């Protein structure tokens, strides 16, 4: 699994509260081709993910903070955060243990978009499938052979 891009958008919920929603394009290599899908999350969702990942072991990636770029305009802040969150997710995907891979699978909604037989029966097999998929995609990205087509 690989996060190709993240785009932020300022929005308002039903109660009139303003927030930023991040839409990111995920991709998984299934051997027979890539599957891509979008996931929408708020910044607080990323923060909660990081907190839960740390409960299951060391997290190789630093969670991106906005303190250093607070002097920039909002649009610059969001563009920087988009890139930092994408890099964060891909770094965590490259270095997750089985429990962390399972959390990432739920966060990225992998099971809704990628058919994996017997995943419900054995969470270790499920996490291993994600780990194997992320290894394939990471090496393709480094070698420049990743398919960059969208849905």
N, C-alpha and C positions, 0 to 999 in steps of 0.2 A: 504494500500500500504506500502511495506517495501523494503528498499534497502538492498540486501543480501551481495553484495560485490562490490568493485571498484578496477579496475586494471588500472594503468597508462602506457602509452607508448609514448616515444619520437617519433615524426614524423615530416614531412616536407610538407608544402602545395605546390600548383602548382607554386607559385612564389618563392619557395626556402626558405621560412621563416620557421624556426624551432619552434615547440611548443609541448606541452604535451597534449595528448588526454586521457581523462578518460572514460573508458567503465565500466558501472555499470549494474549489474543484479538486476532488480526490480521484485517484486512478489506481487500479489494481491490474496486474498482469496475470491472466489465467492460463497462459500457455497457448490458448486458442485465440488470444487477442486481449486488448485492454478493455476494461469496463471503467466508465467514468460516471461520477455523480456529484451533485452539489450538496453541501451541508451548511446550514445557517446556525450560527452561535453568537452569543453575546460575550463581551470581554470577561464578565464574571464567570461564564462557563469555562473559559480557558484557565482562569485562576483556580477554580474548583478542581478541574482536571489535574493541574499541577500539584495541588495539595494532596489529592488522592494518590497520584503516582508516587509521591515521596513516602507515603505510608507503606508502599510495597517495595521499597529499595531506593538506592541512589538514582537520581535523575541526572544524566550526563549533561543535559542542556540547561542553561540558565533561563528562568522565566523572564521574558522581556518586560522592562519597566518603562514608564514614561517620564520619570523624574528628570532625566538628563535632557529631554527634548521639550520641556514644558514652555520654553521661550519661543518655540516655533508656532506658526499658525496652526489652526485646527486641521486644515487639509494636509499640511506637511506632517503633522503629528500622526494622522491616520495612515498616510502612505508609509511612513516609517514603521508604524505598528503592524500594518499589513505584512510587510516584508519580514519583520522580526517574528511574528507569530507563525508564518509559513516556515521559516528557518527552524524555529523552535520545534514545531510538530515533526518535521522531517528528521531533525536530529534525535528527538525522542524515539521516533519509529526505528531509526537505525540502531538504537542502543537499549531497547526495552527488554526487560525480563518477561517471563510468561505471564505473570499477573498484570504487569503494566501493559503488555500487548492486548490482554483481554479488555482492560479499561479503555485503551485507545480504540479498539474495535467498536466498542459501544459508542464512544464519543464521535467517531467518524461514521457510525451507522453502516458498518461493513456488511453485517448480516442481512440488511434490507436490500443490498445491491449486488452481493456476491453470493452465489449458491455454493455452499460447501457441505457435502454430505456428512452426516453424523456429528455435526458441530455441537448440537445440543447435548449429545450423549457424553462427550468428553471435552471439557474445557481446555485441557492440555493440548489435545489435537487441534482445537480451534486456534489457540494461541500460537502453536507451531506453524499452522498454515499461514497465519498472518506474518510470522517471523520469516518464513520462507519466501512469501510474496514480497515483503519489504526488502529482502536481500537481493532478489532478482531486480526489482525496480531501482534500487540504489546503485547497483553496478551498471545498469543500463544508462542511468542518468550520468554517472561519472564517465562512461564511455561514449556518451552522446548518441546512443542508439534508441533512446526512448521515443515512443510514438507520441507526437504532440497534437494529435487530432482530438477534437472534443466530441461530445455525445453524437 
